[in-house]
Amino acid sequence: MDVVQRTLLMRTPAAAERVRYVGTADAAFADAVRARNPRAEVLTGAAEAAPVDVLAAEDLGRLLADPVASALLGHTQVLTSAIPGGTRDAGALLSDLTTRGFTMLHLQAVAEPDAYFDDIADDLVEPWRAGRLSAEPTPRALVAVARRGEGRPRLLLSMFTFAPNLMDIRTRLPAEAMRSEPEILLQHTRPVRQLPPAPLDQPKIFLLQRPAPPLDVEGWKNAMLARIREGWITVLEFDDHPALTARANNREMRDADWIRFSWAHAVQTSTPLLLDLFRQHNPETRLFPNAVFRLEKFPENLPKRVFYGAFGRGAHAVETAASLGPAIAEFPGVEFVVVGDRAVFDALPAVRKRYHEVLPYEDYLKLMGTCAISLSPIEASDLHAAKSDAKFLDAAARGVLTIASPTIYSDVIRHRENGLIAPAISDWAPTLAEALRDDDARRRMARNAWDYVRGSRMFADQVRARHDWYRDLWARREALNAAMLTRMNR
């Protein structure tokens, strides 16, 4: 797909279950929609006038000029459409939509996807309403999103990412998926000094991803009070045990580690253990488990290659790697691929092995998808038990079988049904040999894991739940303000 088609896809709601596409990339667009949301039904072309959640049109002018195609507008709730570069009087096309009962929600220049973006600053809806959109041919293609009827006011969602490295599934990817919600105007950025200006009564959420504990506690308090005065609801996003992050930074825990959770309106996290932990400091804590953003087609035949991808898993992972000698001796032709942990690579008693430094997330997933088995050893401890099952999800979404420690993974892996559990170091070599020995069983377990992800762990199923929660927080802002002030003054 070209940049216009990719932008159109980005603006097509990820949660939509029935989508019609009118354009020139039918198969590619339909595959991309279904990869995000496997339950989605995608109709193409304008032949059949059937109700859909979203109509995605590659050329708004052509859609409106064709009586058959434009009749489809009466069968959709949301329109996402591109306006090609060089179109004369784009504003008139948008006005035509309003006469047909649509309300404009987004209007922006088409651009290649970027990890950081600011739809709040780049939105052109208000300039168009004020008549400031030129009638001259548009120098760049535009993308527009419109909704039938009036509906709710747009929600501003400003996401500040403090720790982006190796955190794509809690930062960039959720931002991209939430960006597809028509009634959300989203900014995803590294921390900046000021939030975007907005009317006091406009719904707005300030999401802080993994901020460090404040060195200046009084400064944090004053910043949170300023957000209250400006009308923002502050939510902390945190997906690890604070004591584990403190250990990783070679420091002791301090009061400020917990103050950042207490002195916010709400917290969102990724595991039940973290939910219980953070609720001790902020009762307005919500669980959103890690999820899959793209489900690949299930591969029937993956090469007998073994993958390990992690960073800083410590002595337990190294000991596990060193224990695999008997399996390697039984299958000397099997290649091992290690990403991110040189100590694990060095400990592997294998001749056929390759090492990669930490990779961008999509490259990491692509490499994992060339292997039949993924290893996920992790130390048994209360702190590690609070981590998520994300590595199982990564593998399952690509048809790769996971062999894992019981810590974390026993909650999601049913041994010999959708994966394999190795309780002790001595179990790893025979369990790996078992997976390599029986191709049919390995594929069956991998398929069960893939089916589980498809049915229960797609991010598309969280989009509206997150949106609804943010709206609910905003609706209860006065009570949440009072509760946070009470916690600050204890």
C-alpha positions as MATLAB code, in Angstrom:
seq = 'MDVVQRTLLMRTPAAAERVRYVGTADAAFADAVRARNPRAEVLTGAAEAAPVDVLAAEDLGRLLADPVASALLGHTQVLTSAIPGGTRDAGALLSDLTTRGFTMLHLQAVAEPDAYFDDIADDLVEPWRAGRLSAEPTPRALVAVARRGEGRPRLLLSMFTFAPNLMDIRTRLPAEAMRSEPEILLQHTRPVRQLPPAPLDQPKIFLLQRPAPPLDVEGWKNAMLARIREGWITVLEFDDHPALTARANNREMRDADWIRFSWAHAVQTSTPLLLDLFRQHNPETRLFPNAVFRLEKFPENLPKRVFYGAFGRGAHAVETAASLGPAIAEFPGVEFVVVGDRAVFDALPAVRKRYHEVLPYEDYLKLMGTCAISLSPIEASDLHAAKSDAKFLDAAARGVLTIASPTIYSDVIRHRENGLIAPAISDWAPTLAEALRDDDARRRMARNAWDYVRGSRMFADQVRARHDWYRDLWARREALNAAMLTRMNR';
ca = [
       0.000    0.000    0.000;
       1.142    3.568   -0.640;
       1.287    6.336    1.961;
      -2.310    7.466    1.303;
      -3.637    3.949    1.734;
      -1.548    3.396    4.881;
      -2.835    6.654    6.352;
      -6.397    5.674    5.496;
      -5.856    2.353    7.280;
      -4.423    4.182   10.298;
      -7.613    6.258   10.485;
      -9.955    3.302   10.047;
     -11.114    2.362   13.573;
      -9.255   -0.726   14.770;
     -12.322   -1.841   16.725;
     -14.657   -1.788   13.707;
     -16.137   -5.192   12.954;
     -17.668   -4.425    9.549;
     -15.676   -2.253    7.149;
     -16.216   -1.304    3.518;
     -13.211   -0.207    1.467;
     -13.541    1.689   -1.803;
     -10.155    2.084   -3.431;
      -7.410    0.422   -5.439;
      -5.797   -1.899   -2.867;
      -8.659   -4.252   -2.011;
      -6.710   -7.334   -0.926;
      -3.912   -5.513    0.885;
      -6.293   -3.215    2.760;
      -8.609   -6.077    3.744;
      -5.676   -8.186    4.971;
      -4.340   -5.286    7.047;
      -7.743   -4.640    8.647;
      -8.169   -8.316    9.535;
      -4.624   -8.551   10.906;
      -5.532   -5.856   13.464;
      -8.986   -7.291   14.149;
      -9.462  -10.899   13.012;
     -13.211  -10.672   13.605;
     -13.588   -7.807   11.149;
     -15.557   -8.388    7.970;
     -14.237   -6.350    5.053;
     -16.398   -5.535    2.036;
     -14.788   -4.057   -1.055;
     -16.160   -1.992   -3.895;
     -19.521   -0.286   -4.197;
     -21.669   -3.036   -5.663;
     -23.534   -4.070   -2.519;
     -25.213   -1.441   -0.314;
     -25.063   -3.132    3.097;
     -24.747   -1.520    6.545;
     -21.169   -1.170    7.828;
     -19.472    0.413   10.841;
     -16.941    2.256    8.683;
     -16.661    3.256    5.055;
     -13.014    3.798    4.067;
     -12.750    5.620    0.740;
      -9.479    6.296   -1.017;
     -10.774    9.357   -2.904;
     -13.528   11.485   -1.347;
     -14.160   13.494   -4.499;
     -14.627   10.377   -6.609;
     -16.880    8.844   -3.934;
     -19.173   11.867   -3.835;
     -19.264   12.204   -7.641;
     -20.349    8.598   -8.192;
     -24.070    8.157   -7.365;
     -23.663    4.425   -6.694;
     -20.655    4.924   -4.419;
     -22.034    7.976   -2.629;
     -25.203    6.028   -1.837;
     -23.025    3.949    0.507;
     -22.831    6.944    2.851;
     -26.357    6.162    3.949;
     -25.203    2.755    5.208;
     -22.293    3.773    7.459;
     -21.766    5.461   10.814;
     -18.165    6.584   10.215;
     -16.443    7.725    7.044;
     -12.668    7.738    6.721;
     -11.518    9.180    3.434;
      -8.508   10.549    1.640;
      -8.531   13.704   -0.457;
      -5.745   13.288   -3.053;
      -3.153   15.994   -3.473;
      -4.109   18.462   -6.200;
      -7.821   18.299   -5.397;
      -9.462   21.677   -5.994;
     -11.648   23.127   -3.203;
     -11.315   20.307   -0.696;
     -13.402   22.378    1.703;
     -16.385   22.099   -0.610;
     -16.170   18.299   -0.460;
     -16.239   18.457    3.324;
     -19.200   20.831    3.246;
     -20.988   18.336    0.992;
     -20.527   15.737    3.733;
     -22.082   17.989    6.346;
     -25.169   18.471    4.165;
     -25.490   14.682    4.171;
     -25.646   14.611    7.973;
     -21.983   14.048    8.846;
     -19.867   15.867   11.456;
     -16.167   16.347   10.784;
     -13.907   14.866   13.478;
     -10.438   14.830   11.905;
      -8.736   16.574    9.014;
      -4.991   16.340    8.542;
      -2.288   16.169    5.926;
      -1.319   12.625    4.920;
       2.054   11.594    6.321;
       4.108    8.460    6.823;
       3.482    6.924   10.253;
       5.841    8.112   12.974;
       6.327    6.898   16.544;
       5.525   10.395   17.809;
       2.759   12.554   16.403;
       0.475   15.408   17.416;
      -3.008   15.185   15.973;
      -4.126   17.914   18.366;
      -1.750   20.469   16.864;
      -2.053   19.218   13.279;
      -5.843   19.000   13.120;
      -7.420   21.208   10.425;
     -11.094   20.852   11.356;
     -11.330   24.253   13.039;
      -9.479   26.103   10.227;
     -11.868   24.474    7.731;
     -14.904   25.482    9.791;
     -13.560   29.025    9.923;
     -13.233   29.109    6.113;
      -9.421   29.180    6.135;
      -8.971   26.093    3.933;
      -7.902   27.340    0.521;
     -10.049   26.654   -2.531;
      -6.827   26.182   -4.519;
      -5.644   22.628   -5.290;
      -4.353   20.976   -2.107;
      -0.538   20.767   -2.150;
      -0.654   17.504   -0.150;
      -3.155   14.719    0.232;
      -5.491   15.041    3.219;
      -7.258   12.453    5.329;
     -10.665   13.181    6.829;
     -12.797   11.360    9.393;
     -16.491   12.132    9.771;
     -19.277   10.713   11.912;
     -22.974   10.536   11.151;
     -24.836   12.936   13.447;
     -23.461   15.065   16.255;
     -22.378   12.576   18.954;
     -19.957   13.317   21.776;
     -17.316   16.054   21.846;
     -13.858   14.860   20.912;
     -11.674   13.560   23.737;
      -8.132   14.941   23.852;
      -5.636   12.231   24.824;
      -2.079   13.405   25.457;
       0.409   10.541   25.959;
       3.850   11.359   27.358;
       6.289    8.444   26.899;
       9.180    8.488   29.358;
      10.625    4.981   28.688;
      10.097    4.039   25.023;
      12.912    1.489   24.691;
      11.546   -2.077   24.459;
       8.114   -0.721   25.447;
       6.342   -0.596   22.076;
       3.359   -2.611   23.316;
       2.657   -0.066   26.079;
       3.568    3.129   24.181;
       3.777    3.512   20.402;
       1.427    0.693   19.409;
      -1.403    1.576   21.814;
      -1.065    5.202   20.708;
      -1.476    4.196   17.058;
      -4.472    1.984   17.799;
      -6.215    4.535   20.026;
      -5.528    7.155   17.356;
      -7.912    5.254   15.087;
     -10.878    5.989   17.375;
     -12.869    8.730   15.587;
     -13.839   10.607   18.768;
     -10.268   10.794   20.116;
      -7.751   13.469   19.154;
      -4.389   12.067   20.245;
      -0.932   13.444   20.904;
       1.938   10.979   21.475;
       5.202   12.614   22.425;
       8.273   12.523   24.589;
       7.743   14.633   27.732;
       7.367   18.346   27.001;
       6.885   21.295   29.320;
       3.292   22.109   28.494;
       0.121   20.313   27.520;
      -1.770   21.547   24.473;
      -4.197   24.407   25.171;
      -7.812   23.292   25.422;
     -11.114   24.644   26.745;
     -11.677   23.835   30.395;
     -14.824   21.857   29.659;
     -13.402   19.742   26.819;
     -12.859   16.075   27.787;
      -9.131   15.477   28.130;
      -6.804   12.826   29.553;
      -3.109   13.239   30.358;
      -1.418    9.815   30.211;
       2.069    9.516   31.730;
       3.906    6.354   30.718;
       6.370    5.055   33.299;
       7.563    8.340   34.804;
      10.521    8.086   37.174;
       9.818    8.761   40.865;
       9.986   12.520   41.374;
      13.156   13.905   42.915;
      11.149   17.014   43.822;
       7.997   15.697   45.490;
       6.587   19.178   46.044;
       7.183   19.938   42.370;
       5.214   16.823   41.366;
       2.372   17.891   43.625;
       2.302   21.376   42.132;
       2.334   19.933   38.596;
      -0.622   17.670   39.364;
      -2.518   20.587   40.927;
      -1.848   22.625   37.800;
      -3.325   19.828   35.680;
      -6.462   19.932   37.845;
      -6.778   23.679   37.337;
      -6.408   23.204   33.575;
      -9.126   20.532   33.583;
      -6.959   17.482   32.760;
      -7.394   14.003   34.240;
      -3.945   12.494   34.913;
      -3.471    8.749   34.412;
      -0.238    6.842   35.113;
       0.638    3.929   32.809;
       2.986    1.453   34.516;
       3.627   -2.185   33.623;
       6.381   -3.375   35.970;
       6.994   -3.746   39.680;
       8.502   -0.459   40.925;
      10.957   -2.383   43.121;
      12.237   -4.225   40.054;
      12.741   -1.003   38.118;
      14.536    0.485   41.140;
      16.836   -2.552   41.246;
      17.520   -2.215   37.512;
      18.640    1.374   38.182;
      20.829    0.348   41.143;
      18.944    2.299   43.769;
      16.811    1.737   46.843;
      13.055    2.258   46.933;
      11.881    5.553   48.436;
       8.570    7.233   49.272;
       8.493    8.998   45.926;
       8.236    5.617   44.170;
       4.694    5.303   45.529;
       3.760    8.990   45.599;
       3.690    9.115   41.785;
       0.860    6.553   41.834;
      -1.060    8.094   44.708;
      -0.805   11.669   43.469;
      -2.564   11.008   40.150;
      -6.214   10.592   39.294;
      -5.869    6.999   38.082;
      -3.447    4.229   37.100;
      -3.529    1.695   34.272;
      -1.422   -1.467   34.352;
      -0.913   -4.841   32.711;
      -1.147   -7.734   35.225;
      -3.405   -8.761   38.128;
      -0.496   -8.649   40.604;
       0.288   -5.063   39.618;
      -3.407   -4.204   39.779;
      -3.546   -5.332   43.407;
      -0.265   -3.580   44.217;
      -1.172   -0.201   42.729;
      -4.669   -0.244   44.191;
      -3.050   -0.039   47.621;
      -1.895    3.447   46.597;
      -4.641    4.485   44.183;
      -8.046    2.746   44.191;
      -8.753    4.083   40.677;
      -6.510    1.480   39.004;
      -7.572   -0.390   35.857;
      -6.168   -3.560   34.302;
      -5.502   -3.607   30.552;
      -3.520   -6.794   29.814;
      -0.861   -6.698   27.142;
      -2.249   -7.676   23.768;
      -1.419   -8.358   20.123;
      -1.623   -5.562   17.555;
      -1.156   -7.662   14.421;
      -2.023  -11.334   13.992;
      -0.037  -12.995   11.238;
      -1.488  -15.814    9.170;
      -0.739  -19.119   10.845;
       2.347  -20.721    9.268;
       2.038  -24.429    8.577;
       5.758  -25.181    8.381;
       8.374  -23.225   10.317;
      12.003  -24.343   10.252;
      13.376  -26.139   13.299;
      15.032  -23.046   14.671;
      14.967  -21.939   18.326;
      14.550  -18.319   19.382;
      15.484  -16.458   22.549;
      14.811  -12.735   22.767;
      15.118  -10.810   26.020;
      17.291   -8.279   27.764;
      18.803   -8.558   31.250;
      17.026  -11.726   32.429;
      20.063  -12.545   34.562;
      21.668  -15.733   35.853;
      18.565  -17.921   35.577;
      18.336  -17.431   31.811;
      22.067  -18.086   31.447;
      21.796  -21.281   33.491;
      18.844  -22.396   31.377;
      20.801  -21.850   28.162;
      23.770  -23.804   29.514;
      21.500  -26.740   30.399;
      20.341  -27.371   26.824;
      23.307  -29.591   25.866;
      21.384  -32.894   25.744;
      18.736  -31.461   23.381;
      21.435  -29.901   21.201;
      23.276  -33.221   21.057;
      20.099  -34.992   19.922;
      19.373  -32.317   17.287;
      22.788  -30.952   16.234;
      21.377  -29.379   13.075;
      19.020  -27.041   14.942;
      20.020  -23.377   14.869;
      19.589  -21.022   17.835;
      18.835  -17.320   17.375;
      19.492  -15.027   20.356;
      18.500  -11.368   20.545;
      19.652   -8.932   23.202;
      21.439  -11.120   25.762;
      25.075  -11.881   24.996;
      25.498  -13.914   28.209;
      22.723  -16.304   27.141;
      24.261  -16.612   23.689;
      27.699  -17.374   25.125;
      26.270  -19.978   27.503;
      24.505  -21.946   24.738;
      26.537  -25.133   24.041;
      25.601  -25.001   20.357;
      27.735  -24.607   17.261;
      24.850  -23.384   15.106;
      23.882  -20.101   16.748;
      23.468  -16.432   15.727;
      23.447  -13.323   17.894;
      21.652  -10.002   17.292;
      21.803   -6.887   19.390;
      18.469   -5.437   20.511;
      16.296   -4.907   17.430;
      13.385   -2.598   16.627;
      10.192   -4.322   17.697;
       8.901   -5.180   14.207;
      12.332   -6.608   13.242;
      12.388   -8.638   16.458;
       8.943  -10.076   15.646;
       9.919  -10.828   12.055;
      13.015  -12.701   13.206;
      11.022  -14.612   15.826;
       8.613  -15.635   13.074;
      11.397  -17.497   11.261;
      11.720  -19.909   14.197;
       9.517  -22.792   15.349;
      10.181  -22.482   19.090;
      10.649  -19.564   21.478;
      12.275  -19.959   24.912;
      11.064  -17.791   27.820;
      12.892  -18.681   31.038;
      12.399  -16.328   33.971;
      13.473  -16.404   37.590;
      10.876  -17.387   40.194;
      10.363  -14.347   42.432;
       7.526  -12.109   43.559;
       8.924   -9.220   41.523;
       9.263  -11.200   38.300;
       5.815  -12.746   38.799;
       4.344   -9.268   38.269;
       5.656   -9.180   34.694;
       3.317   -9.875   31.793;
       3.050  -12.765   29.349;
       3.973  -10.528   26.395;
       6.653  -12.866   25.019;
       4.126  -15.691   24.808;
       1.785  -13.358   22.915;
       4.555  -12.317   20.510;
       5.289  -15.957   19.691;
       1.689  -17.172   19.573;
       0.685  -14.426   17.117;
       3.275  -15.810   14.683;
       2.551  -19.511   15.143;
       5.692  -20.060   17.230;
       5.581  -22.522   20.136;
       6.630  -21.181   23.542;
       8.555  -23.145   26.156;
       8.503  -21.149   29.376;
       9.042  -21.079   33.116;
       5.951  -21.425   35.309;
       6.518  -17.925   36.690;
       4.154  -15.674   34.693;
       3.425  -18.267   32.037;
       1.569  -20.953   33.997;
      -1.378  -18.550   34.050;
      -1.670  -18.599   30.257;
       0.083  -21.774   29.030;
      -1.719  -25.089   29.448;
       1.114  -27.611   29.335;
       1.072  -29.666   26.141;
      -2.066  -27.872   24.922;
      -0.919  -24.386   23.861;
       2.706  -24.467   24.972;
       5.181  -26.211   27.231;
       6.184  -25.415   30.825;
       9.647  -26.286   32.176;
       9.402  -26.050   35.993;
      13.088  -26.671   36.805;
      16.402  -26.116   35.044;
      16.678  -29.882   34.553;
      13.397  -29.847   32.607;
      14.490  -27.498   29.847;
      16.592  -29.873   27.715;
      14.055  -32.756   27.673;
      11.184  -30.337   27.060;
      13.006  -28.738   24.132;
      13.853  -32.174   22.739;
      10.180  -33.158   23.032;
       9.143  -30.095   21.010;
      11.761  -30.764   18.338;
      10.952  -34.459   18.134;
       7.200  -34.250   17.438;
       6.403  -31.892   14.579;
       2.665  -32.531   14.653;
       2.351  -31.883   18.394;
       4.435  -28.734   18.083;
       2.208  -27.337   15.339;
      -0.945  -28.328   17.217;
       0.175  -26.509   20.385;
       1.278  -23.469   18.380;
      -2.081  -23.377   16.591;
      -3.951  -23.535   19.912;
      -1.892  -20.595   21.171;
      -2.601  -18.685   17.941;
      -6.326  -19.377   18.311;
      -6.216  -18.160   21.926;
      -4.641  -14.867   20.894;
      -7.093  -14.452   18.034;
     -10.065  -14.960   20.315;
      -8.956  -13.310   23.557;
      -5.852  -11.131   23.318;
      -6.168   -8.702   20.413;
      -5.684   -5.019   21.238;
      -8.583   -4.142   18.962;
     -10.828   -5.619   21.662;
      -9.440   -3.116   24.211;
      -9.755    0.083   22.207;
     -13.330    0.906   23.113;
     -12.918   -0.303   26.708;
     -10.017    2.132   27.162;
     -11.940    4.920   25.464;
     -15.004    4.287   27.639;
     -12.854    4.274   30.798;
     -11.251    7.587   29.882;
     -14.694    9.077   29.248;
     -15.888    7.711   32.590;
     -12.893    9.234   34.402;
     -13.681   12.576   32.816;
     -17.341   12.321   33.812;
     -16.277   11.696   37.429;
     -13.565   14.361   37.456;
     -14.899   16.295   40.435;
     -14.942   13.193   42.634;
     -11.517   12.112   41.341;
     -10.086   15.580   42.006;
     -11.368   15.429   45.592;
      -9.961   11.914   46.124;
      -6.530   12.875   44.805;
      -6.428   16.002   46.991;
      -7.286   13.851   49.994;
      -4.385   11.496   49.215;
      -2.031   14.444   48.802;
      -2.957   15.854   52.208;
      -2.620   12.704   54.271;
];
